[in-house]
Amino acid sequence: MNNYRCLSKISTAMIVATLCFSCESIPTRKTEQVKAADQQKTQPNVVYGELIIKEQSDYLMIPVNITEPDRDKGINLDYSRSYKRENPLYNIMFYHKQDGETHLLLNKKAIINSFDLLESKAATKPQTRFWLYRILDQDTNADKKLNSEDAIVGYLSDLSGKNLQQITPNNSQVIKWVVIPSQNAIFLKIIKDSNNDKKFTEADKTNFIRVNLDRPGMGTEIISEQIEQEVKSYILK
């Protein structure tokens, strides 16, 4: 009799343990499946935009984007009128029409805010063509993301997307620009975080940058500190 009671208790304990294990394992499996599905759903995916074809260039251009379902909707990137994008542009692929050689514009993580074809032709010089890019590549306000509140720096490349050169200083934003063919130069208006508050506001200084298209490189600021102090002495005294 005692043996029967003992066996009965053991059987009951085993059944209870089995049921408990089953009850615990089913929700656990479901939780893991939901997590895996959510992770797969939010995983960014690389997508390519429409071909950009310019008769002046031997290269086709392919914009590189990513789809991000949970991307911050507050990003407000001011893309150029010619090449607006609903999503941030992360790179551009250049494809040579004749030999099929393909390469990327950028070799780092960045956002291309806008890109425009510059053309300059002086009477005594051959026509000059460049791509001008406004690029975000530094988290200047330290919020752990790249957006329009960070520095937006000017870059130039040739029509092949090679020889990429920075032309405006770090910790500044390009506002607008104009090409002067007679000078074979581009002039860019910038705003600098002059008070070092990690923001670009009306309290910061603006300046103009001149870039020689014959020898592209970091531009020269037009308004020197001395000239600015002189202006202030006449207006603010």
C-alpha positions in Angstrom: 0.0 0.0 0.0 2.8 2.3 1.0 4.6 1.5 -2.3 1.5 2.3 -4.3 1.1 5.7 -2.6 4.7 6.5 -3.2 4.5 5.6 -6.9 1.3 7.6 -7.2 3.0 10.7 -5.7 5.9 10.3 -8.0 3.6 10.0 -11.1 1.7 13.1 -10.0 4.8 15.1 -9.6 6.1 14.1 -13.0 2.8 15.0 -14.6 2.8 18.4 -12.9 6.4 19.1 -13.8 5.7 18.2 -17.5 2.7 20.5 -17.6 4.7 23.3 -16.0 7.5 22.8 -18.5 5.1 22.8 -21.4 3.4 26.0 -20.2 6.7 27.8 -19.8 8.2 26.6 -23.1 5.2 27.6 -25.3 5.3 31.3 -24.3 9.1 31.3 -24.4 9.0 30.0 -28.0 6.3 32.5 -29.0 8.3 35.3 -27.4 11.5 34.3 -29.2 9.5 34.1 -32.5 8.0 37.5 -32.0 11.4 39.0 -31.2 12.9 37.4 -34.3 10.1 38.7 -36.5 10.4 42.2 -35.1 14.1 42.2 -35.6 13.7 41.1 -39.2 11.0 43.7 -39.8 13.1 46.6 -38.5 16.4 45.5 -40.2 17.5 48.2 -42.7 17.6 47.2 -46.3 19.8 48.7 -49.1 17.8 50.1 -52.0 18.9 51.9 -55.2 17.3 55.0 -56.7 16.6 55.8 -60.3 19.5 56.2 -62.7 20.9 59.7 -63.1 22.1 60.2 -66.6 24.0 63.3 -67.7 25.1 63.6 -71.4 28.1 65.7 -70.3 29.5 62.7 -68.3 30.8 59.3 -69.2 29.3 57.9 -66.0 25.8 56.9 -64.9 25.0 57.6 -61.3 23.0 55.3 -59.0 21.8 56.7 -55.6 22.2 54.4 -52.6 19.5 54.5 -49.9 18.3 52.3 -47.1 14.8 51.6 -46.0 14.3 52.1 -42.3 10.8 51.4 -41.0 11.5 52.9 -37.7 13.6 55.8 -38.9 13.3 59.1 -37.0 10.5 60.9 -38.8 11.9 64.2 -37.4 14.8 64.2 -39.9 14.3 67.2 -42.2 17.0 67.1 -44.8 16.9 70.0 -47.3 17.8 68.2 -50.5 18.5 70.1 -53.6 15.7 71.0 -56.0 17.2 68.8 -58.7 17.7 65.7 -56.7 15.1 65.5 -53.9 15.0 62.3 -51.9 12.3 61.1 -49.4 15.0 59.1 -47.5 18.6 60.1 -46.6 21.1 59.4 -49.4 24.0 57.3 -48.1 26.2 57.0 -51.1 26.3 57.3 -54.9 27.5 54.6 -57.3 29.3 55.7 -60.5 29.2 53.4 -63.5 31.4 54.0 -66.5 29.3 53.8 -69.7 32.1 52.3 -71.9 34.0 49.8 -69.8 31.5 49.1 -67.0 33.9 50.1 -64.2 31.9 50.8 -61.0 33.0 52.6 -57.8 31.4 54.4 -54.9 31.7 58.1 -54.1 32.1 57.7 -50.4 34.3 55.3 -48.4 32.7 56.2 -45.0 29.4 56.5 -43.3 27.7 59.8 -44.2 24.6 61.4 -45.5 24.6 63.2 -48.8 22.3 66.2 -48.2 22.3 67.4 -51.8 24.4 67.2 -55.0 24.4 69.5 -58.0 26.3 69.7 -61.3 28.5 72.8 -61.6 29.4 74.2 -65.0 31.8 77.0 -65.6 33.0 78.3 -68.9 35.1 81.4 -69.3 35.7 83.0 -72.7 39.4 82.0 -72.8 39.2 78.7 -70.9 37.7 75.2 -71.5 34.5 74.4 -69.8 34.8 73.1 -66.2 32.4 70.6 -64.7 32.2 69.4 -61.2 29.8 67.8 -58.8 29.1 69.8 -55.6 27.9 67.8 -52.6 26.6 68.9 -49.2 27.6 66.1 -46.9 26.9 65.3 -43.2 29.8 63.1 -41.9 30.2 64.2 -38.3 27.8 64.2 -35.3 28.7 67.7 -34.3 25.9 68.1 -31.8 26.7 64.7 -30.1 23.2 63.4 -30.2 24.4 60.1 -31.7 22.8 60.6 -35.1 23.4 62.5 -38.3 20.7 65.0 -39.3 20.2 68.6 -40.5 21.3 69.9 -37.1 24.8 68.7 -37.7 27.5 70.3 -39.8 26.8 70.2 -43.5 30.2 70.4 -45.3 30.8 71.2 -49.0 32.7 68.7 -51.2 33.7 68.7 -54.9 34.4 65.7 -57.2 35.0 65.4 -60.9 32.3 64.0 -63.1 33.5 60.4 -62.5 32.9 60.8 -58.7 36.6 60.7 -58.1 39.1 63.2 -56.6 36.6 64.0 -53.8 37.8 67.1 -52.0 36.4 69.0 -49.0 36.1 72.7 -49.8 34.4 74.2 -46.7 35.6 74.0 -43.0 34.4 71.5 -40.4 31.8 72.6 -38.0 30.0 74.7 -40.5 27.0 74.5 -42.8 26.8 75.4 -46.4 23.8 77.7 -47.0 24.0 78.6 -50.7 26.5 79.0 -53.5 27.1 80.7 -56.9 29.6 80.0 -59.7 31.4 82.9 -61.2 32.6 81.7 -64.7 34.9 84.7 -65.3 36.8 83.8 -62.2 36.4 80.0 -62.7 35.5 79.9 -59.0 32.6 79.0 -56.8 31.6 81.2 -53.9 29.7 79.6 -51.0 27.9 81.2 -48.0 28.4 79.3 -44.8 27.4 79.5 -41.2 29.9 78.5 -38.5 29.2 77.4 -34.9 31.2 80.4 -33.7 29.9 80.3 -30.1 30.6 76.6 -29.8 27.1 75.7 -28.5 26.9 72.8 -31.0 24.0 74.5 -32.8 23.7 76.6 -36.0 21.6 79.6 -35.2 21.3 83.3 -36.0 23.7 83.9 -33.1 26.5 82.3 -35.1 28.8 84.0 -37.7 28.4 83.7 -41.4 31.1 84.0 -44.0 31.8 83.5 -47.7 34.2 80.9 -49.1 36.0 81.2 -52.4 37.1 78.0 -54.2 39.3 78.1 -57.3 37.9 75.5 -59.7 41.3 75.4 -61.5 42.8 73.9 -58.3 39.9 72.7 -56.1 40.6 72.4 -52.4 39.7 74.0 -49.1 38.3 77.4 -49.8 39.5 80.8 -48.5 37.3 82.8 -46.2 36.6 86.3 -47.7 35.7 88.1 -44.5 38.8 88.2 -42.2 38.6 88.8 -38.5 40.2 92.2 -39.0 37.6 93.3 -41.6 34.8 92.1 -39.3 36.1 94.1 -36.4 36.3 97.1 -38.6 32.7 96.7 -39.7 31.5 96.3 -36.1 33.4 99.5 -35.1 31.4 101.5 -37.6 28.0 100.0 -37.0 28.0 99.1 -33.3 29.9 101.9 -31.7 
